[in-house]
Amino acid sequence: MPRILDVGCGPKKYPGSIGIDMNPDTAADVLCHLDQGSLPFRDSVFDEVRAVHLIEHVDNVIRTIEEFHRVARPGGIIFLVTPHYTDFSSFCDPTHRWHLNSFSFWYFYPEGLHGEASWYSCARLKQRRLRVRLLQVWRYLGFEFLVNHSLRFRRFWEFYLCYVVRGKVMEFELEVLK
Ligand SMILES: C[S@@+](CC[C@H](N)C(=O)[O-])C[C@H]1O[C@@H](n2cnc3c(N)ncnc32)[C@H](O)[C@@H]1O
């Protein structure tokens, strides 16, 4: 059985996972406030760390990803779901501290954000899969397919189109490099 950690699990913990949350009124197995210390687990013990609609809530994205990286085994997966910053949901929730785009975790990729290694973290991740969902009308018009199947088009979309052709949610499957 893969060892899965569901961080910020809320009331519906991922089946078969260990759930952690800061809120006792959830399905959490372990109560833990991510912004107040390290995760209460040893290094490299999980095959997968899931954080669904969590990362936009934390104090420090870099530090949180580093903790996910620490507790995941080499070759393990970090699975993140978070709103694209152009979605209505990104800004309507006052508990969202961060408004991210489809390149935000590129920061941790070995090639770095601007072709340089990142300055503020040594954690390294490799993108296994990225799914960007767009608002329904744009999906029907074929934009979602293009954004997900062409890196060039996705860059063009982020630079020039996304304030009109608005994003919805992003799903990142990132491999842990150690
Ligand atoms: C938007 S809910 C998502 C719940 C669940 N993952 C889902 O998709 O249904 C965010 C969850 O993360 C938890 N959370 C937010 N910030 C946290 C933090 N700093 N430490 C631990 N849990 C946190 C909240 O208590 C809440 O249960």
The ligand as an SDF file (V2000), in Angstrom:
LIG
                    3D

 27 29  0  0  0  0  0  0  0  0999 V2000
  -10.1050   24.8480    1.3300 C   0  0  0  0  0  0  0  0  0  0  0  0
   -9.9170   23.5960    2.5500 S   0  0  0  0  0  0  0  0  0  0  0  0
   -9.5790   22.1710    1.5290 C   0  0  0  0  0  0  0  0  0  0  0  0
   -9.9670   20.8830    2.2030 C   0  0  0  0  0  0  0  0  0  0  0  0
   -9.7500   19.6150    1.3670 C   0  0  0  0  0  0  0  0  0  0  0  0
   -8.3550   19.4450    1.0020 N   0  0  0  0  0  0  0  0  0  0  0  0
  -10.6260   19.6430    0.1430 C   0  0  0  0  0  0  0  0  0  0  0  0
  -10.1170   19.8350   -0.9700 O   0  0  0  0  0  0  0  0  0  0  0  0
  -11.8470   19.4760    0.2960 O   0  0  0  0  0  0  0  0  0  0  0  0
   -8.3220   23.9580    3.2410 C   0  0  0  0  0  0  0  0  0  0  0  0
   -7.9930   23.0790    4.4580 C   0  0  0  0  0  0  0  0  0  0  0  0
   -6.6460   23.3250    4.8350 O   0  0  0  0  0  0  0  0  0  0  0  0
   -6.5810   23.5440    6.2270 C   0  0  0  0  0  0  0  0  0  0  0  0
   -5.4710   24.4880    6.4510 N   0  0  0  0  0  0  0  0  0  0  0  0
   -5.3760   25.7570    5.9790 C   0  0  0  0  0  0  0  0  0  0  0  0
   -4.2300   26.3260    6.3850 N   0  0  0  0  0  0  0  0  0  0  0  0
   -3.5850   25.3880    7.1350 C   0  0  0  0  0  0  0  0  0  0  0  0
   -2.3560   25.3770    7.8500 C   0  0  0  0  0  0  0  0  0  0  0  0
   -1.5870   26.4510    7.8680 N   0  0  0  0  0  0  0  0  0  0  0  0
   -2.0280   24.2490    8.5260 N   0  0  0  0  0  0  0  0  0  0  0  0
   -2.8060   23.1630    8.5000 C   0  0  0  0  0  0  0  0  0  0  0  0
   -3.9910   23.1070    7.8530 N   0  0  0  0  0  0  0  0  0  0  0  0
   -4.3800   24.2040    7.1780 C   0  0  0  0  0  0  0  0  0  0  0  0
   -7.9430   24.1200    6.6170 C   0  0  0  0  0  0  0  0  0  0  0  0
   -8.2490   23.8760    7.9690 O   0  0  0  0  0  0  0  0  0  0  0  0
   -8.8700   23.3760    5.6640 C   0  0  0  0  0  0  0  0  0  0  0  0
   -9.3640   22.1700    6.2180 O   0  0  0  0  0  0  0  0  0  0  0  0
  1  2  1  0
  2  3  1  0
  2 10  1  0
  3  4  1  0
  4  5  1  0
  5  6  1  0
  5  7  1  0
  7  8  2  0
  7  9  1  0
 10 11  1  0
 11 12  1  0
 11 26  1  0
 12 13  1  0
 13 14  1  0
 13 24  1  0
 14 15  1  0
 14 23  1  0
 15 16  2  0
 16 17  1  0
 17 18  1  0
 17 23  2  0
 18 19  1  0
 18 20  2  0
 20 21  1  0
 21 22  2  0
 22 23  1  0
 24 25  1  0
 24 26  1  0
 26 27  1  0
M  CHG  2   2   1   9  -1
M  END
$$$$
